[in-house]
Each structure stands twice: as structure tokens, then as C-alpha cells.
Amino acid sequence: MADHTPTGPVELGAQMDYAEHDRTYRGFLALAKYGSLTCAALLLAMAFGFFVGGFFSGTILFILIMALGYFILR
């Protein structure tokens, strides 16, 4: 016998929740933006701490880069 079950998506007629979609998208953009800032600041601070020689100087540079990046990316 022929199978008459629908093959399309179940949500074909469902309404979109645009407010939730927009909130999720903005959250993803913020995570990507500040996550990239954190990775770049950590990489620069580790390199600075290795070549200059000191954990304290690398930590201070990391904090400065994060503060500057936060004000630039807002």
C-alpha cells in the first residue's frame, strides 16, 4: 500500500517567534564579538608576558586590552 505520511517539515504552518529569534541572534553576536576579543587579548598578553618576562605585566596588559576593547565594541 502507498504511504501517505507527510514528508515536509512539521513546522510548515507554525508562526515564527520573531522576538525570540532576534534575542537569540543578538546573544550570538555578542558572544562571538566578546569571545573574539578575549581570545585576541589573551594571545597578545601571553606573547607580551613571554617576551618581556613576567606574569604580572601580561596580566595588566590583558586587563587593559579587555577594557579598551569593551569600550570600542559597545
DRENNUSE-191893 format. One line per 5 residues: number of its first residue (from 1); for each residue x, y, z of N, C-alpha, C, O. Coordinates in steps of 0.1 Angstrom, whole numbers, m for minus. Each point is the difference from the previous one (the first is absolute). Layout:
<fidos>
NUM> X,Y,Z,X,Y,Z,X,Y,Z,X,Y,Z; ... .
</fidos>
This chain:
<fidos>
1> 8,m12,0,m8,12,0,9,13,0,11,m1,4; m16,11,m9,7,13,m1,0,6,14,m9,m1,8; 21,7,m5,1,7,13,m3,15,m2,6,7,m8; m17,m2,15,m5,13,m2,4,9,12,m7,10,3; 19,m12,3,4,8,11,7,13,m6,7,m2,m10 .
6> m9,13,16,7,12,m6,15,0,1,5,m5,10; 1,9,m20,15,0,0,6,14,2,12,1,1; m20,9,0,5,13,2,3,3,14,m3,m8,9; 7,20,m6,3,4,14,m13,1,8,m10,4,m5; 11,m8,18,m12,1,8,m4,14,3,m12,3,2 .
11> 22,6,m1,m2,14,3,m5,8,m12,1,13,1; m6,m18,m11,m3,7,m12,m10,11,2,1,11,m6; m11,m13,15,m10,10,2,2,8,13,m8,8,4; 19,m11,4,2,6,13,4,15,m2,7,3,m9; m11,5,18,3,14,1,14,1,6,4,m7,9 .
16> 4,17,m15,13,3,5,0,9,12,m9,9,1; 17,m12,9,1,9,12,12,9,m3,11,m3,4; m14,14,m11,11,9,m4,7,7,11,12,3,m1; m19,m1,12,7,7,12,11,m10,6,11,4,3; m15,m16,m2,10,m10,5,11,m2,m10,12,m2,4 .
21> m15,1,m17,10,m1,m10,10,12,0,12,m2,0; m17,14,2,9,12,0,8,m1,13,12,4,m1; m17,m8,12,7,0,13,11,m11,m1,11,3,5; m13,m14,m11,10,m11,m2,11,5,m9,12,m2,2; m16,9,m13,10,5,m10,9,10,7,12,0,m2 .
26> m17,9,9,8,11,7,9,m7,11,11,5,2; m16,m15,4,8,m7,10,12,m7,m7,11,0,6; m14,m6,m17,11,m7,m7,10,10,m5,12,m2,1; m16,14,m6,9,10,m5,9,5,12,12,2,m2; m18,0,13,7,5,12,11,m10,4,11,3,4 .
31> m15,m16,m4,9,m11,4,11,m1,m9,12,m1,4; m14,2,m17,10,0,m10,10,12,1,12,m2,m1; m18,14,3,8,12,0,9,0,13,12,2,m2; m18,m5,13,8,1,13,9,m12,1,10,0,7; m14,m12,m12,9,m11,0,12,2,m9,11,m5,4 .
36> m13,11,m15,12,3,m9,9,10,7,12,m1,m1; m18,11,8,8,10,7,8,m7,11,12,3,2; m18,m12,5,7,m7,11,12,m9,m5,10,0,6; m13,m7,m17,11,m8,m6,11,8,m5,12,m3,3; m14,14,m10,10,9,m5,8,6,12,12,1,m1 .
41> m19,4,11,7,6,12,8,m10,7,11,3,5; m16,m15,m3,8,m10,6,12,m4,m7,11,m2,5; m12,1,m18,12,m3,m9,10,11,1,12,m3,2; m16,15,m3,10,11,1,6,1,14,12,3,1; m20,m5,9,6,1,14,10,m11,2,10,2,7 .
46> m13,m14,m12,9,m11,2,13,2,m7,11,m3,5; m12,8,m17,12,3,m8,8,11,7,12,m1,1; m18,11,3,6,11,7,7,m5,13,12,3,3; m19,m11,5,5,m5,12,12,m10,m3,9,0,9; m9,m7,m20,11,m9,m3,12,8,m4,11,m3,5 .
51> m12,13,m14,11,7,m5,6,10,10,12,2,1; m21,5,6,5,10,10,4,m7,13,9,4,7; m16,m15,m4,4,m8,12,m7,5,12,5,8,8; m17,m14,m6,m7,4,12,m15,m3,m1,m6,4,m9; 1,m11,19,m14,m3,1,m8,12,2,m11,2,m5 .
56> 16,7,14,m7,12,4,m2,9,m11,m11,6,m2; 21,m4,m6,m1,10,m12,m10,m6,m10,m7,8,m6; 7,m21,4,m9,m5,m10,m15,1,5,m9,2,m8; 7,m4,21,m13,1,6,m5,15,m1,m12,2,m3; 21,7,6,m4,14,m1,m4,4,m15,m10,7,m2 .
61> 18,m12,m7,m3,3,m14,m13,m7,m4,m8,6,m8; 5,m18,12,m13,m7,m3,m11,9,5,m10,2,m7; 11,3,19,m11,8,6,m2,13,m8,m11,4,m2; 22,2,m2,m1,12,m8,m6,m2,m13,m8,8,m5; 12,m19,m2,m6,m3,m13,m14,m3,1,m8,5,m9 .
66> 4,m12,19,m15,m4,2,m8,13,2,m11,1,m5; 16,8,14,m7,12,3,m1,9,m13,m11,5,m3; 22,m3,m4,m1,8,m12,m9,m7,m11,m8,7,m6; 9,m20,5,m8,m7,m10,m15,1,4,m9,1,m9; 6,m1,22,m14,1,4,m6,13,m4,m11,1,m5 .
71> 19,10,7,m5,13,m4,m1,2,m14,m9,8,m5; 18,m14,m3,m1,1,m15,m11,m8,m6,m7,5,m9; 4,m16,15,m10,m9,m6,m14,2,5,m9,m6,m6; 7,15,16,m14,2,5,m9,5,m11,m12,3,3 .
</fidos>
